[in-house]
Amino acid sequence: MSSSNWRRTNPSRPGSQIAIRNLPSTANYVAEMARQEMYDRYQDDAYTQGYSVYTTIRVQDQAAAYASVRKGVMEYDHRHGYRGPEGFVDLKKTNTDELLDEALEDVPDSDDLIPAVVQSVTPRASRLIARVAGCGNSR
């Protein structure tokens, strides 16, 4: 968990900081487990006394575990087919970039999965509006 994510989820500790080094972004669960363990042991001192935590998790093992779980979830999703939209945006009401930005702002990217608003679908083509990092919406 990055220090900015930690501060966002733990606003009651404005002066404290957590630094995660040499940890891939796919290891958020491990980082949170370590944070919880430190808090269980040292309470508020865990945030203010400058403790360092080392785990036995190897980066390559974490990457392999993440890839395996992600592959399994994607295969499950493909086997079970389309289950409908996650949400709905009324594009007939107003089709502005601001509305589309608002619809996509709270939906995070997940590696190679990019959130999009589907405008139309035909047997031969689909029209999507997706948020591309650093570029706003892309049509």
N, C-alpha and C positions, 0 to 999 in steps of 0.2 A: 504494500500500500504506500503510495507516495505521500510525502508530508503534506502536500496540498489536499489530497483526498482525505487524509486523516483529520486535518484541521476542519474540513468541510463536514465530516461526519461526527466530530467531537468538538463542537463549538464552545463547550464549557471550559476548555483549557486554552484560553487565548494566548498565554505566554509560553506554552510548551511546544515542543517540536519533535517530530520523529523523523529520522533519516534512514532511508533504505538504500543500501549500496549493493551493487553486484547481484541484484535480484531481478529476474525478468518480469515483465508486466503480467505474465501468466501465473505468477506465484503470489497473487494477492491473498489467497486463502492461507498460505503458509505464513505470510507476514502478519496477518490478523491473528492467527493462532499464537504466534510468538508474542505479539502485543498483549493479548489476553492473559497469557501465562505470566508475563512480567507484571501486569496489573494485579493479578491474583496474589502474587508473591509480595510485591512492594507497594501496592496501592498507589497513591499520588506520587510517591517518590520515583516510580517508574518513568514519569514524564519529566522530572526535574533534576535528577541526579546524574545524568549523562551515562547511563548504562549502555554497554554494547552487548548485542545478542548475536550468537553464532549458531547456525543450525547445521545439521548433517545432510541437508537437502543439497544435492548436486544439481547444477544448472542443467546439465544434459539429461538427468533423470526427470527433472521437472518438465522440461520441454517435451520429452517422450511421453510422459503421462498426459500432459495437456493435449498433445496431438492425438493420442489414442482416444481420449474421452471425446474430443471434438469430432473425430472421425465417426465414432459410434453414435453420437447425437445426430450428425448429419445423415448417416445411413438410416437411422430410425425415422427421421423426418421425411426422407424420400420414400421409405416403405409405406408410411401412413398418408402420404399425399397432402394436397392442399386442404387446409382446414379453415379457410376464410381469412379475411383481413384482420389485422391486429387493431385497427381503428378505422375511422371514417372521416373524411374531409369533404364538405359540401362545396365542390368546385363550381357548381352552377350559381351559388349564392354570390361569390366573389372569387375570382381567379387571380389573386395578386401574389407577387413574390413574397410579400410579408406574411400572408396566410400560409403559404407553403413552408417558409422558414419556420414559422411558429409550429406547424404540424410536425416538423422533423427535428426541432431543437432538443427535445427531451429524449430522443431515441438514439442511443449510442451505436457507433459502428462496432462490429465484432469481427476483428481480423478482416477477412475478405468479404464479409457480409455488410452491405451498405444499405441503410434505410432509404426507402423511396415511396413516393406517392404515385400510385398507378392511375393514369388518366384514362387509358383505354386498352382493351385487349381484343384482338381478333385471332382467328386461327393461324394467321401468318405473321402477326407482329403485335408488339406491346409498346405502349408509350408511357414512359416513366419520368418522374422528376426525382433526382437523387441529390443528396448533399455530398459534395466532394470536398474533402479537407482543404481549407484555404481558398476555396473557389466559390463558396456559396452554393446555390443550386445549379445543377447541370441538367439540361434537357436532352 
